[in-house]
């Protein structure tokens, strides 16, 4: 189970990093960011946010359920 967390968090960080790098390269090269690049950035940030957000939601829900049982 620990390996799954490492892999998912690594993918989320890789998505964010690649988005920033791609935007930086385009700005340096053509002084603009294409609409396709903006779509990639938006989708990458949504996926990365959902990876981190879902884990937080599950932890919070588990905590509430454990509190109600105890």
Secondary structure, DSSP 8 states (H G I E B T S, - for coil): -HHHHHHHHHHHHHHHHHHHHHHHHHHHHHSS--HHHHHHHHHHHHHHHHHHHHHHHHHHHHHHHHHHH-
